[in-house]
Amino acid sequence: MAKYAYAPLSVDENRRRPHRDVSNNERDDYLVHERMPMCVGMCVLLAIVYVLSKTGDTSVDPHSVRAGGGGQSSMPNVVTEPIPETAPVKPAVQPAPVAEVVEASDVPPAIAKPAEPCNCDGLVDPATVTMGDLRAKALANTPPHIIECAKAERGESQAACHLPTETRFAALKQKGATLWMTGCSGAGKTTIATALEDKLVKEYGKHVYRLDGDNLRTGINRDLTFSEADRAESVRRTGEIASLFADAGVITMVGLISPYRKDRDEVRKRHEDNNIPFYEIFLDVPVDELKKRDPKGQYEKVASGELKHFTCIDDPYEEPLNPEITLKTHELAIEESVNLLFKKLSMDGILEGAPKLTPPGLPNPDGDELIDLHVPSHLKAERVEEAKTLPKVLISDIDLNWLQVIGEGWASPLKGFMREGTLLETLHFNSILVDPFNLTNNAMRLERKTDFDNYSPHQPPTRVSMSVPITLSCTSYTKEAIEKSDKKAVALVTQMGETVAILRDPELYENRKEEIVTRMFGVIDMDHPYISHIYSGGPYLIGGEVELLDRIRYNDGLDKWRKTATELMKEFEEKGADTVYAFQTRNPTHAGHAYLMRSAGEDLKKQGYEKPVLWLSPLGGWTKSDDVPLDVRVNQHEEVLDAGLTHPGGLDPETTVMAIWPSPMVYAGPTEVEFHAKSRRSAGASYFVVGRDPAGMKGSPNAVAHPDDDLYDGNHGRYVLQNSPGIGNMKMLSFVKVMYDISDNVMKVPDESRMEDFISISGTKMRLLARNGAVPCSPTDIPTDLVEANCIPSGFMVPKGWQGVVDYYKNAGDQGRWIPWSQPRIDPPVDDRTIVEGGHFGSTSFVLKSKDYESFWHDIPMRPSGEGDEIINLITEIPMYMTNKMEVNKSGDGNAISQDKNKDGSPRYYKYGTPFFNYGLIPQTWEDPAMISPDGYGADNDPLDVIEVGSERLMMGSITPCRILGSLELIDEGETDHKIICIALTDKDASKIHNMEDLDRIKPGHTARLLDWLKRYKTADGKPENSLSQDEPTTVQEAIDIIAETHERWRKLCGKTGVALADIDGIDGFFLDSPSCRGD
């Protein structure tokens, strides 16, 4: 129960109070003594009111008071008929005598009898006292105030007794504010306020209330006249009411002439002192225009002399000096005025309950939190060291794209890969519930593990858009490693072996692929590229919040166009944007696109925006193989910006920002376009330009319903976006059909009256012309058949941009030239004694050679000089944690280390998990297919494989002395594939590990993990498990014997035993022409 008590009047009074150890009676006597003057003053004021009600001319006209005549006012009767906004003034009536207030705390107040002209007892002189003066004196005193709860009595602010303002606003989903509309009679205060109220309440569901003469003069202000003093009191009371309404979260609109600047400024100060938004809105209309309008006929009465002392005519009106908004309503339509006010409220965040986090004009992200999950610089070293101790989770390049989306704030309010509950909401509602201000004790619901047994008693209050699942799959190998670990986090490691993030409090759950696909896509097409990707994922999903250890960079020459959501907001602010509209591209930008983007900007200006900024937003994540590569699109967009407005296909760089949007493309049609829009809002966009069939594609020949045809109806995406749950105030700007006007060489909306001047250039036709290397047509003679003429109209695309498009389509088959989508390019972890040739690391043209040896396979000795049989040389092909399938090329010149390929020619990666070992070969060994195992399997025709089980990562191409611990015999697709187990002599545990038993003693469970990996690593590719000839590793001696046998087979291969090449099967194409083999 709240505790109520009187508070001290001031700090000084607190100091004057008796000490706490005095008696209660003494303290009470002291309070009575201190507060008596105020009590006397209140009695005097009540007495005056009583006297005035019993004296004077009861027939006084309520309008017969002198404006500004504070000393000549009288109390009118209750007005029961409408009062004009500015009342006429008649000669003042002499007020009845009243008693004078004597400011002496020890003298009780007295009231003179009405019959006596003067009660000269020294208390009140009625000839010198007015209500205005009394009111001013009363207000000048500090009134007693109430301590509303025990916290305030203990010295805390009175705010401690109230619901916090931020909580109230968050619950109401709006902030309180006062819009004080001032101006002469007829300027449009009521009209504009009514129209704005209508818009805010009906279209946006906001809590709004209007205060004006109609609802104030008949109630709270019914005792006031139109004197200067009473006008001031009317403004004060109205300001107090407005501030209370606004503090309660109501958008309060006040429509009063309020002619005196001082009165308005006092109301402003009252709001500012209480941290309440206050907008002074001056309706600035010339008097001549007001006289023409004259909605109440008052100006006509003034002109005829019937009304005197009319504000703005013969009584003063003091214009605001610095109003927040000036409306010249004689120059603006009502809707334009309303839009200006609405825009101001929106830009300042009044229409949202959350604190304004973004620059003016830019919306808050979903969930009202700016997400940036990069580890602070002062914690980075600590987190990097922590990551080394955590279980490793392999992420693909597509996963890396999604990690960037999450970590940079593009999927707000997500802070990690989806937990199961979040995924279910996404799949079934295309949205999620959040409670960013903990109104229902659900603030952390997205970060808590899903609990299917206990539910919150209150549903979270806010629904935000989230239509696309953002999940991370893993194999049983990774799942088991996480479950066996005592850590509460995992490290996320890329295919290249780089640790890029930590995921906290992992939640493991079943990857219900069919449910995800059917709910997400709504189509059945197993050859759909992203559906295939989902089905290729592991059987489990990992949810949890992430911390990025560093900025995700792809090092592909395009990183300067990659900005985080927060960085992009800052760039929009620097451009002076008061709204942002985004245009997504998966194709080169031609003049038709440029026309639509420029037109959208002009339309936004007509809505009242002064500087709408365009976000040219090329999609940067994964795309299907036949889409235009990312670098081609970005380079073409650069030419569009460089051309500026000098070409019809250019864009103004002063009002355009280009930035890559990092998300993968999933081709989920209407479902996906919701995410595209929502994600753009995270960086500050309020409008999203949407074309036909957004995020759609044609079905494959095996699609059930639409083979080789659009999977989604072309109109559905825009419809769904506009009506989707949680989309909030994000607005859609639709495409219109544009054609090329040959009369002026400009793309535009066709003129129906002269359609013969317009030609259509479809995407299909553009691609054909580009493949054919079409050159510019004559500006004055554009043929109707562009393909036959093999020319492109000069106004269709900026010239340098067209040249780049032609270059791509003529050389699309040269895969090494292009950057299809954002995939990391890193410096390979190679040994200093190697040299890189060919393409970048990760491409199929990458080649690594030794600086010291012509061949890794043939010229490096099998073991270091002077070492015993248990020591061999390991040539590292695949460093620890890296999943690139790198191997010595048996056929290539010099047997260089290169990237293995899949059957389709793409780079091959391990998908089962992150290797916890270094992998390579023993030089000068060969598993001859003629070697038949006891089980009848021939060897795999490769150098002998080695797994190094130390703790440190070895560099690719390095030569490392390694102690043999044993071996495992793998049966891989019908071939024997021996795996020698060793530990580098430089490893910290090398002195303690000499065999497989030692390995399991020093590193418990290590052998079991190796067995699991070897048996099941191909299952991630959809292949069956491998088998082992025996589950127990061999002894050290048995492994030495295998090495010796394969070395002899290598000697045969290299002609050391006199066997001719023609007598050796299965070696066609092998490179053997090196000094230590069959070279000279």
SULDAPE-V171451 format. One record per helix or strand of 2 or more residues. SS is the DSSP state (A for helix, B for strand). FROM is the first residue (numbers start at 1). LEN is the number of residues. If there is no record, write none. Layout:
# SULDAPE-V171451
ss: (SS/SS)
from: (FROM/FROM)
len: (LEN/LEN)
This chain:
# SULDAPE-V171451
ss: (B/A/A/A/A/B/A/A/A/B/A/B/A/A/B/A/B/A/A/B/A/A/B/A/B/A/B/A/B/B/A/B/B/A/A/B/A/A/B/A/B/A/B/B/A/B/B/A/B/B/B/A/B/A/B/A/B/A/A/B/B/B/B/A/B/B/B/B/B/B/A/A/A/B/A/A)
from: (5/11/24/70/131/146/150/158/165/177/189/208/213/228/251/261/277/287/298/325/334/377/391/397/416/420/431/445/462/473/476/489/499/513/529/540/559/565/579/591/612/630/656/660/670/687/698/716/731/739/746/752/758/763/775/786/791/799/815/834/846/871/886/893/897/918/938/944/959/975/990/996/1006/1027/1036/1061)
len: (2/6/31/3/10/2/4/4/8/6/16/5/4/20/5/13/7/7/7/3/14/12/4/11/2/10/4/3/4/2/9/5/12/9/7/9/3/10/7/16/8/17/3/2/12/4/2/8/4/3/3/6/2/9/2/4/2/12/3/5/5/8/3/3/3/5/2/5/14/10/3/7/16/2/18/3)
